[in-house]
Amino acid sequence: MERTRRKHRGIIDGYRGAPYLVKDQAGNTKCVSCQLCEFVCPPKAIRIVPPGPAGQLADRPNAEKMPAEFEINMLRCIFCGFCEESCPVDSIVETHILEYHGEKRGDLYFTKDMLLAVGDRYEGEIAAAKAADAKYR
C-alpha cells in the first residue's frame, strides 16, 4: 500500500514555532546571558550556563558577558513565546518552523551552535515573519 503525503494548509499569522538564536549585523551573538528566558520558561526547557569570573568576555561592545552554554530541550518546549517576549536584546526568536525530528533523544537538545546555525539559515524568513507579526505584538 502506498502512503500519500499529507499537505499542509499553511501557517496562520502569529504562529509560534521552534525558537532559535539570531546574530546582530556584525555577525556576533546577541545573547548577553541575562537568563531571563530561562527563568520565564514554564516547562524549564531552556538551560543557560553563564561564564564564571574568568569566563568568556563578550565579543561586542555594550555586552558584559556571553553564555558559556545555551541549550533548548525541544522535547519540553511548548512554544509559548515567553522566551522571545522576555529577551531584552531580541536574541531569541520563534520561527515558523513546525517540522523537525531526531532519530534519538539527544538530537532534540539544541545547543548554542545549532540554534545559531538555524537562525542564520532562516534569517530572511525570520525577518519577514517578525514584520508580518508586528501588529500582534
C-alpha positions in Angstrom: 0.0 0.0 0.0 1.4 3.4 -1.0 1.3 6.2 1.5 0.3 9.6 0.4 1.9 12.6 1.8 -0.3 14.9 3.8 -0.5 18.5 2.6 -0.1 21.5 4.9 -2.8 24.0 5.0 -0.4 26.8 5.6 0.7 28.7 8.7 -1.5 31.3 10.2 -0.3 34.7 11.3 1.0 34.8 14.8 2.1 31.1 14.8 4.9 30.3 17.1 7.3 27.6 16.1 10.7 26.4 17.2 12.8 29.0 19.0 16.3 29.9 17.7 19.1 32.4 18.3 20.0 35.2 16.0 23.1 37.3 15.5 23.5 41.0 15.0 24.5 42.8 11.8 28.2 42.3 12.6 27.7 38.5 13.0 28.1 38.4 16.7 25.9 36.6 19.2 23.2 38.9 20.5 22.7 36.9 23.8 24.1 38.6 26.8 23.4 35.7 29.2 20.9 37.6 31.3 18.9 34.3 31.8 15.5 35.9 31.7 14.3 33.4 29.1 15.4 30.6 31.3 13.5 32.0 34.3 10.2 32.6 32.4 10.2 29.3 30.6 7.2 27.3 32.1 8.5 23.8 31.3 12.1 24.8 32.1 13.2 23.8 28.5 16.0 26.4 28.4 19.3 26.0 30.1 21.9 28.8 30.2 25.3 28.5 31.8 26.8 32.0 32.3 30.5 32.3 32.2 32.4 32.4 35.5 34.5 35.3 36.8 37.3 34.3 34.4 34.8 33.3 31.7 34.4 34.3 28.0 34.1 38.0 27.6 31.6 39.5 25.2 32.7 39.7 21.6 31.0 43.1 21.0 30.6 46.4 22.8 27.7 47.1 25.2 27.6 43.4 26.4 29.2 42.3 29.6 29.2 38.6 29.1 28.3 35.8 26.7 26.7 32.4 27.6 29.2 29.6 28.1 26.4 27.2 27.2 22.9 27.7 25.8 20.6 24.7 25.3 16.9 24.3 24.5 15.3 20.9 25.1 12.8 20.7 22.2 11.1 17.8 23.8 10.0 20.1 26.6 9.3 23.3 24.7 5.7 24.2 24.5 6.2 27.1 22.1 4.6 29.6 24.4 6.7 32.6 23.3 7.6 33.8 26.8 11.3 33.5 26.0 11.0 35.7 22.9 8.9 38.3 24.8 11.3 38.4 27.8 14.5 38.8 25.8 15.8 42.4 26.2 18.1 42.2 23.2 15.8 40.1 20.9 18.4 37.3 20.6 15.9 34.5 20.7 13.0 34.4 18.3 10.3 31.8 17.4 10.2 30.9 13.8 7.5 29.4 11.6 9.4 26.1 11.5 7.0 23.4 12.6 8.7 20.2 11.4 11.9 18.9 13.0 12.9 15.5 14.0 15.6 13.4 15.7 16.5 9.8 15.4 17.4 9.6 19.0 16.5 11.6 22.1 19.8 13.6 22.2 19.1 15.1 18.7 16.4 17.3 20.2 18.7 19.0 22.7 19.7 22.1 20.6 23.0 23.7 21.6 24.0 27.3 21.1 25.9 26.5 17.9 22.9 24.6 16.5 20.5 27.4 17.4 22.7 30.0 15.8 23.1 27.9 12.6 19.4 27.5 12.2 18.9 31.2 12.9 21.5 32.1 10.2 19.8 29.7 7.7 16.3 31.1 8.2 17.3 34.8 8.7 15.2 36.1 5.8 12.2 34.1 6.8 12.5 35.2 10.5 12.7 38.9 9.5 9.7 38.5 7.2 7.7 36.7 9.9 8.5 39.3 12.5 7.4 42.1 10.2 4.1 40.3 9.4 3.5 39.6 13.1 4.3 43.2 14.2 0.6 44.0 14.5 0.1 41.2 17.1 3.0 42.4 19.4 
